[in-house]
Amino acid sequence: LTVKSGHIIRLHFEQNDNHLESLYLSCNALGDAGSCEIASGLKHDKRLKRLGLASNCIGVEGARALVDALVDHASLQQLNLGYMKATILLGGLDNVIGDEGATEISRLIRLNKQ
């Protein structure tokens, strides 16, 4: 999955008719741009409980966009931005959020009440 896929996922969430509770997109190439697209869509969602975005080459910008979208999310309980063991085998790239991205994620942990 690429940035274009992120845009399509964003459009799905913007329709306000999401029935998904889990969305696992690990080991893809969404990058910051794709994760920002998904984050924009998640601002309209109230149902998703689990989101897996491990090994997607997401950096600080993508992490920040996801945190901004999810900080007030009513139902999200799990967010995976880690590393999948199959990343190298599948030709994927790990997330590169670094210390600044980790600080953003800590904001989500502090402020989200789920």
N, CA, C and O atoms as a GROMACS GRO file, in nm:
protein
  456
    1LEU      N    1   0.084  -0.119   0.000
    1LEU     CA    2   0.000   0.000   0.000
    1LEU      C    3   0.088   0.124   0.000
    1LEU      O    4   0.195   0.126   0.061
    2THR      N    5   0.043   0.227  -0.069
    2THR     CA    6   0.122   0.349  -0.086
    2THR      C    7   0.041   0.471  -0.043
    2THR      O    8  -0.066   0.458   0.017
    3VAL      N    9   0.093   0.587  -0.074
    3VAL     CA   10   0.024   0.713  -0.042
    3VAL      C   11  -0.114   0.715  -0.105
    3VAL      O   12  -0.211   0.758  -0.042
    4LYS      N   13  -0.125   0.668  -0.229
    4LYS     CA   14  -0.255   0.664  -0.297
    4LYS      C   15  -0.354   0.579  -0.218
    4LYS      O   16  -0.472   0.614  -0.207
    5SER      N   17  -0.308   0.468  -0.164
    5SER     CA   18  -0.394   0.383  -0.081
    5SER      C   19  -0.438   0.457   0.044
    5SER      O   20  -0.553   0.445   0.086
    6GLY      N   21  -0.347   0.534   0.103
    6GLY     CA   22  -0.381   0.614   0.220
    6GLY      C   23  -0.493   0.711   0.190
    6GLY      O   24  -0.581   0.733   0.273
    7HIS      N   25  -0.490   0.769   0.071
    7HIS     CA   26  -0.596   0.863   0.030
    7HIS      C   27  -0.730   0.790   0.018
    7HIS      O   28  -0.833   0.843   0.062
    8ILE      N   29  -0.730   0.672  -0.039
    8ILE     CA   30  -0.854   0.594  -0.053
    8ILE      C   31  -0.909   0.557   0.085
    8ILE      O   32  -1.030   0.562   0.106
    9ILE      N   33  -0.822   0.519   0.176
    9ILE     CA   34  -0.865   0.487   0.313
    9ILE      C   35  -0.923   0.611   0.380
    9ILE      O   36  -1.023   0.603   0.450
   10ARG      N   37  -0.860   0.725   0.358
   10ARG     CA   38  -0.912   0.851   0.412
   10ARG      C   39  -1.055   0.876   0.364
   10ARG      O   40  -1.141   0.911   0.443
   11LEU      N   41  -1.079   0.857   0.235
   11LEU     CA   42  -1.213   0.878   0.179
   11LEU      C   43  -1.315   0.784   0.243
   11LEU      O   44  -1.429   0.823   0.266
   12HIS      N   45  -1.274   0.661   0.271
   12HIS     CA   46  -1.363   0.566   0.338
   12HIS      C   47  -1.408   0.622   0.473
   12HIS      O   48  -1.528   0.621   0.503
   13PHE      N   49  -1.315   0.669   0.553
   13PHE     CA   50  -1.350   0.721   0.685
   13PHE      C   51  -1.430   0.851   0.676
   13PHE      O   52  -1.515   0.876   0.762
   14GLU      N   53  -1.405   0.931   0.576
   14GLU     CA   54  -1.477   1.058   0.563
   14GLU      C   55  -1.624   1.038   0.528
   14GLU      O   56  -1.704   1.130   0.544
   15GLN      N   57  -1.661   0.920   0.480
   15GLN     CA   58  -1.801   0.893   0.448
   15GLN      C   59  -1.887   0.873   0.573
   15GLN      O   60  -2.009   0.863   0.564
   16ASN      N   61  -1.823   0.868   0.690
   16ASN     CA   62  -1.893   0.849   0.817
   16ASN      C   63  -1.980   0.724   0.819
   16ASN      O   64  -2.084   0.721   0.884
   17ASP      N   65  -1.937   0.621   0.747
   17ASP     CA   66  -2.012   0.496   0.742
   17ASP      C   67  -1.918   0.378   0.767
   17ASP      O   68  -1.936   0.270   0.709
   18ASN      N   69  -1.819   0.398   0.852
   18ASN     CA   70  -1.722   0.294   0.880
   18ASN      C   71  -1.780   0.188   0.974
   18ASN      O   72  -1.841   0.221   1.076
   19HIS      N   73  -1.761   0.062   0.937
   19HIS     CA   74  -1.803  -0.049   1.023
   19HIS      C   75  -1.683  -0.131   1.071
   19HIS      O   76  -1.700  -0.233   1.138
   20LEU      N   77  -1.562  -0.086   1.036
   20LEU     CA   78  -1.441  -0.156   1.079
   20LEU      C   79  -1.409  -0.126   1.225
   20LEU      O   80  -1.421  -0.012   1.270
   21GLU      N   81  -1.370  -0.229   1.297
   21GLU     CA   82  -1.318  -0.211   1.432
   21GLU      C   83  -1.167  -0.230   1.435
   21GLU      O   84  -1.100  -0.181   1.525
   22SER      N   85  -1.114  -0.302   1.337
   22SER     CA   86  -0.970  -0.328   1.328
   22SER      C   87  -0.923  -0.301   1.186
   22SER      O   88  -0.990  -0.338   1.089
   23LEU      N   89  -0.808  -0.237   1.175
   23LEU     CA   90  -0.748  -0.211   1.045
   23LEU      C   91  -0.597  -0.232   1.059
   23LEU      O   92  -0.529  -0.155   1.126
   24TYR      N   93  -0.547  -0.339   0.996
   24TYR     CA   94  -0.406  -0.374   1.005
   24TYR      C   95  -0.339  -0.351   0.870
   24TYR      O   96  -0.368  -0.420   0.773
   25LEU      N   97  -0.250  -0.255   0.865
   25LEU     CA   98  -0.185  -0.215   0.741
   25LEU      C   99  -0.033  -0.222   0.752
   25LEU      O  100   0.037  -0.151   0.681
   26SER      N  101   0.017  -0.306   0.839
   26SER     CA  102   0.161  -0.314   0.863
   26SER      C  103   0.236  -0.368   0.741
   26SER      O  104   0.178  -0.435   0.656
   27CYS      N  105   0.366  -0.339   0.735
   27CYS     CA  106   0.457  -0.382   0.628
   27CYS      C  107   0.413  -0.331   0.492
   27CYS      O  108   0.400  -0.408   0.397
   28ASN      N  109   0.391  -0.202   0.483
   28ASN     CA  110   0.358  -0.137   0.358
   28ASN      C  111   0.445  -0.014   0.340
   28ASN      O  112   0.541   0.006   0.415
   29ALA      N  113   0.413   0.069   0.243
   29ALA     CA  114   0.494   0.187   0.212
   29ALA      C  115   0.410   0.314   0.219
   29ALA      O  116   0.415   0.397   0.128
   30LEU      N  117   0.333   0.329   0.326
   30LEU     CA  118   0.247   0.447   0.340
   30LEU      C  119   0.330   0.574   0.362
   30LEU      O  120   0.296   0.679   0.309
   31GLY      N  121   0.435   0.564   0.439
   31GLY     CA  122   0.519   0.680   0.470
   31GLY      C  123   0.441   0.788   0.543
   31GLY      O  124   0.328   0.767   0.586
   32ASP      N  125   0.504   0.904   0.557
   32ASP     CA  126   0.439   1.016   0.624
   32ASP      C  127   0.315   1.062   0.548
   32ASP      O  128   0.211   1.088   0.608
   33ALA      N  129   0.326   1.073   0.417
   33ALA     CA  130   0.214   1.125   0.337
   33ALA      C  131   0.092   1.034   0.347
   33ALA      O  132  -0.020   1.083   0.364
   34GLY      N  133   0.112   0.903   0.337
   34GLY     CA  134   0.000   0.810   0.348
   34GLY      C  135  -0.061   0.807   0.486
   34GLY      O  136  -0.183   0.800   0.500
   35SER      N  137   0.023   0.813   0.589
   35SER     CA  138  -0.030   0.813   0.726
   35SER      C  139  -0.102   0.945   0.756
   35SER      O  140  -0.198   0.946   0.832
   36CYS      N  141  -0.057   1.055   0.696
   36CYS     CA  142  -0.129   1.183   0.712
   36CYS      C  143  -0.266   1.176   0.646
   36CYS      O  144  -0.363   1.230   0.699
   37GLU      N  145  -0.275   1.110   0.531
   37GLU     CA  146  -0.404   1.090   0.465
   37GLU      C  147  -0.498   1.010   0.555
   37GLU      O  148  -0.614   1.048   0.576
   38ILE      N  149  -0.448   0.900   0.608
   38ILE     CA  150  -0.531   0.817   0.697
   38ILE      C  151  -0.571   0.896   0.820
   38ILE      O  152  -0.686   0.888   0.864
   39ALA      N  153  -0.479   0.971   0.876
   39ALA     CA  154  -0.509   1.052   0.995
   39ALA      C  155  -0.622   1.150   0.966
   39ALA      O  156  -0.710   1.170   1.050
   40SER      N  157  -0.621   1.213   0.850
   40SER     CA  158  -0.728   1.306   0.814
   40SER      C  159  -0.863   1.237   0.814
   40SER      O  160  -0.963   1.293   0.859
   41GLY      N  161  -0.866   1.115   0.763
   41GLY     CA  162  -0.991   1.040   0.762
   41GLY      C  163  -1.034   0.997   0.901
   41GLY      O  164  -1.154   0.996   0.930
   42LEU      N  165  -0.939   0.962   0.986
   42LEU     CA  166  -0.971   0.915   1.120
   42LEU      C  167  -1.037   1.022   1.206
   42LEU      O  168  -1.102   0.991   1.306
   43LYS      N  169  -1.021   1.147   1.169
   43LYS     CA  170  -1.089   1.254   1.244
   43LYS      C  171  -1.240   1.243   1.233
   43LYS      O  172  -1.313   1.300   1.314
   44HIS      N  173  -1.289   1.168   1.133
   44HIS     CA  174  -1.432   1.150   1.111
   44HIS      C  175  -1.483   1.018   1.167
   44HIS      O  176  -1.604   0.992   1.165
   45ASP      N  177  -1.394   0.934   1.216
   45ASP     CA  178  -1.431   0.799   1.259
   45ASP      C  179  -1.461   0.794   1.408
   45ASP      O  180  -1.399   0.864   1.488
   46LYS      N  181  -1.556   0.709   1.444
   46LYS     CA  182  -1.589   0.690   1.585
   46LYS      C  183  -1.594   0.542   1.624
   46LYS      O  184  -1.635   0.509   1.736
   47ARG      N  185  -1.554   0.452   1.535
   47ARG     CA  186  -1.571   0.310   1.559
   47ARG      C  187  -1.442   0.229   1.572
   47ARG      O  188  -1.438   0.130   1.645
   48LEU      N  189  -1.337   0.270   1.502
   48LEU     CA  190  -1.214   0.191   1.497
   48LEU      C  191  -1.155   0.173   1.636
   48LEU      O  192  -1.142   0.268   1.713
   49LYS      N  193  -1.120   0.048   1.669
   49LYS     CA  194  -1.060   0.017   1.800
   49LYS      C  195  -0.912  -0.016   1.790
   49LYS      O  196  -0.836   0.011   1.883
   50ARG      N  197  -0.870  -0.073   1.676
   50ARG     CA  198  -0.732  -0.117   1.660
   50ARG      C  199  -0.679  -0.072   1.525
   50ARG      O  200  -0.743  -0.091   1.422
   51LEU      N  201  -0.560  -0.010   1.526
   51LEU     CA  202  -0.497   0.036   1.403
   51LEU      C  203  -0.352  -0.009   1.402
   51LEU      O  204  -0.274   0.028   1.490
   52GLY      N  205  -0.315  -0.089   1.304
   52GLY     CA  206  -0.179  -0.140   1.290
   52GLY      C  207  -0.108  -0.074   1.173
   52GLY      O  208  -0.145  -0.094   1.058
   53LEU      N  209  -0.005   0.003   1.204
   53LEU     CA  210   0.074   0.072   1.101
   53LEU      C  211   0.223   0.046   1.120
   53LEU      O  212   0.306   0.131   1.087
   54ALA      N  213   0.258  -0.069   1.174
   54ALA     CA  214   0.399  -0.103   1.195
   54ALA      C  215   0.470  -0.114   1.060
   54ALA      O  216   0.409  -0.153   0.960
   55SER      N  217   0.597  -0.081   1.058
   55SER     CA  218   0.683  -0.097   0.940
   55SER      C  219   0.621  -0.035   0.815
   55SER      O  220   0.594  -0.104   0.717
   56ASN      N  221   0.601   0.096   0.820
   56ASN     CA  222   0.543   0.170   0.707
   56ASN      C  223   0.625   0.292   0.669
   56ASN      O  224   0.577   0.376   0.593
   57CYS      N  225   0.746   0.303   0.719
   57CYS     CA  226   0.834   0.419   0.692
   57CYS      C  227   0.768   0.550   0.737
   57CYS      O  228   0.779   0.652   0.670
   58ILE      N  229   0.700   0.544   0.850
   58ILE     CA  230   0.635   0.662   0.908
   58ILE      C  231   0.737   0.735   0.994
   58ILE      O  232   0.805   0.674   1.076
   59GLY      N  233   0.747   0.865   0.975
   59GLY     CA  234   0.838   0.948   1.052
   59GLY      C  235   0.764   1.039   1.148
   59GLY      O  236   0.648   1.013   1.182
   60VAL      N  237   0.830   1.144   1.190
   60VAL     CA  238   0.773   1.237   1.289
   60VAL      C  239   0.645   1.301   1.237
   60VAL      O  240   0.546   1.311   1.310
   61GLU      N  241   0.645   1.346   1.112
   61GLU     CA  242   0.527   1.412   1.055
   61GLU      C  243   0.404   1.321   1.058
   61GLU      O  244   0.296   1.364   1.096
   62GLY      N  245   0.422   1.197   1.018
   62GLY     CA  246   0.312   1.102   1.019
   62GLY      C  247   0.265   1.069   1.159
   62GLY      O  248   0.145   1.061   1.185
   63ALA      N  249   0.361   1.051   1.251
   63ALA     CA  250   0.325   1.023   1.390
   63ALA      C  251   0.247   1.139   1.450
   63ALA      O  252   0.148   1.118   1.520
   64ARG      N  253   0.291   1.261   1.422
   64ARG     CA  254   0.222   1.380   1.474
   64ARG      C  255   0.079   1.388   1.420
   64ARG      O  256  -0.015   1.418   1.494
   65ALA      N  257   0.061   1.363   1.291
   65ALA     CA  258  -0.072   1.367   1.230
   65ALA      C  259  -0.163   1.262   1.292
   65ALA      O  260  -0.280   1.289   1.318
   66LEU      N  261  -0.111   1.143   1.315
   66LEU     CA  262  -0.191   1.037   1.376
   66LEU      C  263  -0.231   1.074   1.518
   66LEU      O  264  -0.346   1.054   1.558
   67VAL      N  265  -0.137   1.126   1.595
   67VAL     CA  266  -0.168   1.167   1.732
   67VAL      C  267  -0.275   1.275   1.732
   67VAL      O  268  -0.370   1.268   1.810
   68ASP      N  269  -0.260   1.376   1.647
   68ASP     CA  270  -0.359   1.484   1.640
   68ASP      C  271  -0.498   1.430   1.607
   68ASP      O  272  -0.598   1.477   1.661
   69ALA      N  273  -0.504   1.331   1.518
   69ALA     CA  274  -0.632   1.274   1.478
   69ALA      C  275  -0.692   1.184   1.586
   69ALA      O  276  -0.814   1.175   1.598
   70LEU      N  277  -0.607   1.119   1.664
   70LEU     CA  278  -0.655   1.016   1.756
   70LEU      C  279  -0.666   1.061   1.901
   70LEU      O  280  -0.722   0.988   1.984
   71VAL      N  281  -0.617   1.178   1.934
   71VAL     CA  282  -0.614   1.221   2.073
   71VAL      C  283  -0.755   1.229   2.133
   71VAL      O  284  -0.773   1.206   2.253
   72ASP      N  285  -0.854   1.263   2.052
   72ASP     CA  286  -0.992   1.269   2.100
   72ASP      C  287  -1.078   1.157   2.044
   72ASP      O  288  -1.201   1.162   2.052
   73HIS      N  289  -1.015   1.055   1.986
   73HIS     CA  290  -1.090   0.945   1.925
   73HIS      C  291  -1.168   0.870   2.032
   73HIS      O  292  -1.113   0.837   2.137
   74ALA      N  293  -1.293   0.843   2.005
   74ALA     CA  294  -1.382   0.787   2.107
   74ALA      C  295  -1.358   0.640   2.137
   74ALA      O  296  -1.389   0.594   2.247
   75SER      N  297  -1.304   0.564   2.042
   75SER     CA  298  -1.300   0.419   2.065
   75SER      C  299  -1.164   0.353   2.048
   75SER      O  300  -1.148   0.237   2.085
   76LEU      N  301  -1.064   0.422   1.992
   76LEU     CA  302  -0.936   0.358   1.965
   76LEU      C  303  -0.870   0.310   2.094
   76LEU      O  304  -0.855   0.386   2.190
   77GLN      N  305  -0.830   0.183   2.095
   77GLN     CA  306  -0.766   0.123   2.211
   77GLN      C  307  -0.622   0.079   2.183
   77GLN      O  308  -0.541   0.070   2.274
   78GLN      N  309  -0.591   0.051   2.056
   78GLN     CA  310  -0.457   0.003   2.021
   78GLN      C  311  -0.406   0.074   1.896
   78GLN      O  312  -0.477   0.087   1.797
   79LEU      N  313  -0.282   0.119   1.903
   79LEU     CA  314  -0.212   0.177   1.788
   79LEU      C  315  -0.074   0.113   1.782
   79LEU      O  316   0.004   0.124   1.877
   80ASN      N  317  -0.044   0.047   1.672
   80ASN     CA  318   0.085  -0.019   1.656
   80ASN      C  319   0.167   0.056   1.552
   80ASN      O  320   0.134   0.055   1.433
   81LEU      N  321   0.273   0.121   1.598
   81LEU     CA  322   0.368   0.187   1.509
   81LEU      C  323   0.505   0.121   1.520
   81LEU      O  324   0.607   0.183   1.491
   82GLY      N  325   0.507  -0.004   1.561
   82GLY     CA  326   0.632  -0.075   1.586
   82GLY      C  327   0.696  -0.134   1.462
   82GLY      O  328   0.685  -0.079   1.352
   83TYR      N  329   0.761  -0.246   1.481
   83TYR     CA  330   0.838  -0.313   1.376
   83TYR      C  331   0.790  -0.456   1.362
   83TYR      O  332   0.783  -0.529   1.461
   84MET      N  333   0.757  -0.497   1.242
   84MET     CA  334   0.713  -0.634   1.216
   84MET      C  335   0.835  -0.721   1.182
   84MET      O  336   0.924  -0.678   1.110
   85LYS      N  337   0.838  -0.841   1.235
   85LYS     CA  338   0.950  -0.932   1.210
   85LYS      C  339   0.969  -0.961   1.062
   85LYS      O  340   1.082  -0.983   1.017
   86ALA      N  341   0.862  -0.961   0.985
   86ALA     CA  342   0.869  -0.994   0.843
   86ALA      C  343   0.905  -0.874   0.755
   86ALA      O  344   0.903  -0.886   0.633
   87THR      N  345   0.937  -0.762   0.814
   87THR     CA  346   0.963  -0.640   0.736
   87THR      C  347   1.070  -0.660   0.630
   87THR      O  348   1.047  -0.627   0.513
   88ILE      N  349   1.184  -0.713   0.666
   88ILE     CA  350   1.293  -0.732   0.570
   88ILE      C  351   1.254  -0.833   0.463
   88ILE      O  352   1.278  -0.811   0.345
   89LEU      N  353   1.194  -0.943   0.505
   89LEU     CA  354   1.151  -1.047   0.411
   89LEU      C  355   1.053  -0.992   0.308
   89LEU      O  356   1.057  -1.031   0.191
   90LEU      N  357   0.965  -0.903   0.351
   90LEU     CA  358   0.863  -0.846   0.262
   90LEU      C  359   0.912  -0.720   0.189
   90LEU      O  360   0.836  -0.660   0.113
   91GLY      N  361   1.036  -0.682   0.212
   91GLY     CA  362   1.091  -0.564   0.145
   91GLY      C  363   1.037  -0.434   0.201
   91GLY      O  364   1.036  -0.332   0.132
   92GLY      N  365   0.992  -0.436   0.325
   92GLY     CA  366   0.936  -0.316   0.387
   92GLY      C  367   1.041  -0.229   0.453
   92GLY      O  368   1.159  -0.262   0.455
   93LEU      N  369   0.995  -0.119   0.506
   93LEU     CA  370   1.081  -0.024   0.576
   93LEU      C  371   1.026   0.001   0.715
   93LEU      O  372   0.904   0.013   0.734
   94ASP      N  373   1.114   0.008   0.813
   94ASP     CA  374   1.067   0.032   0.949
   94ASP      C  375   1.024   0.178   0.966
   94ASP      O  376   1.064   0.265   0.889
   95ASN      N  377   0.943   0.202   1.068
   95ASN     CA  378   0.905   0.339   1.102
   95ASN      C  379   1.025   0.410   1.163
   95ASN      O  380   1.107   0.347   1.230
   96VAL      N  381   1.035   0.539   1.141
   96VAL     CA  382   1.151   0.617   1.186
   96VAL      C  383   1.104   0.739   1.264
   96VAL      O  384   1.136   0.853   1.230
   97ILE      N  385   1.027   0.713   1.370
   97ILE     CA  386   0.968   0.825   1.444
   97ILE      C  387   1.067   0.893   1.536
   97ILE      O  388   1.051   1.011   1.567
   98GLY      N  389   1.169   0.824   1.581
   98GLY     CA  390   1.273   0.883   1.665
   98GLY      C  391   1.219   0.940   1.796
   98GLY      O  392   1.105   0.914   1.834
   99ASP      N  393   1.303   1.018   1.863
   99ASP     CA  394   1.266   1.076   1.992
   99ASP      C  395   1.151   1.176   1.980
   99ASP      O  396   1.062   1.180   2.065
  100GLU      N  397   1.154   1.256   1.874
  100GLU     CA  398   1.048   1.356   1.857
  100GLU      C  399   0.912   1.290   1.833
  100GLU      O  400   0.811   1.334   1.887
  101GLY      N  401   0.911   1.185   1.753
  101GLY     CA  402   0.787   1.111   1.730
  101GLY      C  403   0.739   1.041   1.856
  101GLY      O  404   0.619   1.034   1.882
  102ALA      N  405   0.834   0.988   1.934
  102ALA     CA  406   0.798   0.924   2.060
  102ALA      C  407   0.735   1.023   2.157
  102ALA      O  408   0.644   0.989   2.231
  103THR      N  409   0.784   1.146   2.155
  103THR     CA  410   0.724   1.252   2.238
  103THR      C  411   0.581   1.277   2.195
  103THR      O  412   0.493   1.297   2.279
  104GLU      N  413   0.556   1.278   2.064
  104GLU     CA  414   0.419   1.295   2.014
  104GLU      C  415   0.329   1.181   2.061
  104GLU      O  416   0.217   1.204   2.105
  105ILE      N  417   0.379   1.060   2.052
  105ILE     CA  418   0.300   0.943   2.093
  105ILE      C  419   0.271   0.948   2.243
  105ILE      O  420   0.164   0.907   2.287
  106SER      N  421   0.366   0.997   2.321
  106SER     CA  422   0.341   1.008   2.466
  106SER      C  423   0.227   1.106   2.493
  106SER      O  424   0.154   1.091   2.591
  107ARG      N  425   0.211   1.205   2.407
  107ARG     CA  426   0.098   1.299   2.420
  107ARG      C  427  -0.034   1.224   2.401
  107ARG      O  428  -0.131   1.251   2.472
  108LEU      N  429  -0.037   1.133   2.306
  108LEU     CA  430  -0.158   1.053   2.284
  108LEU      C  431  -0.188   0.967   2.407
  108LEU      O  432  -0.303   0.956   2.449
  109ILE      N  433  -0.086   0.907   2.462
  109ILE     CA  434  -0.105   0.822   2.580
  109ILE      C  435  -0.158   0.905   2.698
  109ILE      O  436  -0.245   0.859   2.771
  110ARG      N  437  -0.105   1.024   2.716
  110ARG     CA  438  -0.149   1.110   2.826
  110ARG      C  439  -0.292   1.160   2.808
  110ARG      O  440  -0.368   1.166   2.905
  111LEU      N  441  -0.328   1.197   2.686
  111LEU     CA  442  -0.453   1.269   2.666
  111LEU      C  443  -0.572   1.183   2.624
  111LEU      O  444  -0.686   1.218   2.652
  112ASN      N  445  -0.547   1.071   2.556
  112ASN     CA  446  -0.658   0.986   2.513
  112ASN      C  447  -0.708   0.905   2.632
  112ASN      O  448  -0.629   0.844   2.704
  113LYS      N  449  -0.837   0.905   2.651
  113LYS     CA  450  -0.896   0.841   2.769
  113LYS      C  451  -0.938   0.697   2.745
  113LYS      O  452  -0.994   0.635   2.835
  114GLN      N  453  -0.912   0.641   2.628
  114GLN     CA  454  -0.950   0.502   2.600
  114GLN      C  455  -0.851   0.405   2.657
  114GLN      O  456  -0.868   0.284   2.643
   0.00000   0.00000   0.00000
